[in-house]
Amino acid sequence: MATVVTATGCCPTCGQALPEADPGARDELTLMRAACVVMRIQPTWDDHVSERDAARLLNRSPQTLRNRRGLDCPLPFRKRGGRIEYALSALCGWGEDEKSAA
């Protein structure tokens, strides 16, 4: 049986180094990446996903993310080509932020 070994610190497609997250978020980030595979969501090489895919991962509506951006405390995001993208590492901590805000 062949064993597949993948480097955790580089992109599986191009081999470029990925930005390092803090060790505490590493387990959550690994789970978030696994959820992307299961849900057939394709993150960018630097672990960003579209607004729609971020909403799917968080089990929320895209409108909820838009409201959060415009109102109280948005998740860190970037605009790329007129589209909003969220980092998987930012999505990992969103559950705790929701609980503390309630």
Contacts in CASP RR format, 6 or more apart in sequence:
PFRMAT RR
TARGET T0000
AUTHOR 0000-0000-0000
METHOD contacts of the structure
MODEL  1
MATVVTATGCCPTCGQALPEADPGARDELTLMRAACVVMRIQPTWDDHVS
ERDAARLLNRSPQTLRNRRGLDCPLPFRKRGGRIEYALSALCGWGEDEKS
AA
6 12 0 8 1.000
7 15 0 8 1.000
9 17 0 8 1.000
9 18 0 8 1.000
9 20 0 8 1.000
10 16 0 8 1.000
10 17 0 8 1.000
10 18 0 8 1.000
11 17 0 8 1.000
11 18 0 8 1.000
11 45 0 8 1.000
13 45 0 8 1.000
14 45 0 8 1.000
16 45 0 8 1.000
18 45 0 8 1.000
18 46 0 8 1.000
18 47 0 8 1.000
19 46 0 8 1.000
19 47 0 8 1.000
21 29 0 8 1.000
21 89 0 8 1.000
25 89 0 8 1.000
25 92 0 8 1.000
25 93 0 8 1.000
28 92 0 8 1.000
28 93 0 8 1.000
29 47 0 8 1.000
29 88 0 8 1.000
29 89 0 8 1.000
29 92 0 8 1.000
32 57 0 8 1.000
32 88 0 8 1.000
32 91 0 8 1.000
32 92 0 8 1.000
33 43 0 8 1.000
33 47 0 8 1.000
33 88 0 8 1.000
35 41 0 8 1.000
35 57 0 8 1.000
36 42 0 8 1.000
36 43 0 8 1.000
36 49 0 8 1.000
36 53 0 8 1.000
36 57 0 8 1.000
36 88 0 8 1.000
39 53 0 8 1.000
39 56 0 8 1.000
39 57 0 8 1.000
41 49 0 8 1.000
41 53 0 8 1.000
41 56 0 8 1.000
41 57 0 8 1.000
43 49 0 8 1.000
43 88 0 8 1.000
44 85 0 8 1.000
46 87 0 8 1.000
47 87 0 8 1.000
47 88 0 8 1.000
47 89 0 8 1.000
48 78 0 8 1.000
48 80 0 8 1.000
48 85 0 8 1.000
48 86 0 8 1.000
48 87 0 8 1.000
48 88 0 8 1.000
49 57 0 8 1.000
49 85 0 8 1.000
49 86 0 8 1.000
49 88 0 8 1.000
49 91 0 8 1.000
50 83 0 8 1.000
50 84 0 8 1.000
50 85 0 8 1.000
51 62 0 8 1.000
51 65 0 8 1.000
51 66 0 8 1.000
51 77 0 8 1.000
51 83 0 8 1.000
51 84 0 8 1.000
51 85 0 8 1.000
51 86 0 8 1.000
52 62 0 8 1.000
54 65 0 8 1.000
54 75 0 8 1.000
54 86 0 8 1.000
54 91 0 8 1.000
55 61 0 8 1.000
55 62 0 8 1.000
55 64 0 8 1.000
55 65 0 8 1.000
57 91 0 8 1.000
58 65 0 8 1.000
58 91 0 8 1.000
58 94 0 8 1.000
58 95 0 8 1.000
65 74 0 8 1.000
65 75 0 8 1.000
65 84 0 8 1.000
65 86 0 8 1.000
68 74 0 8 1.000
68 75 0 8 1.000
69 75 0 8 1.000
69 77 0 8 1.000
69 84 0 8 1.000
72 101 0 8 1.000
73 97 0 8 1.000
73 101 0 8 1.000
75 86 0 8 1.000
75 90 0 8 1.000
75 91 0 8 1.000
75 94 0 8 1.000
76 86 0 8 1.000
76 87 0 8 1.000
76 90 0 8 1.000
77 84 0 8 1.000
77 85 0 8 1.000
77 86 0 8 1.000
77 90 0 8 1.000
78 84 0 8 1.000
78 85 0 8 1.000
78 87 0 8 1.000
79 85 0 8 1.000
END
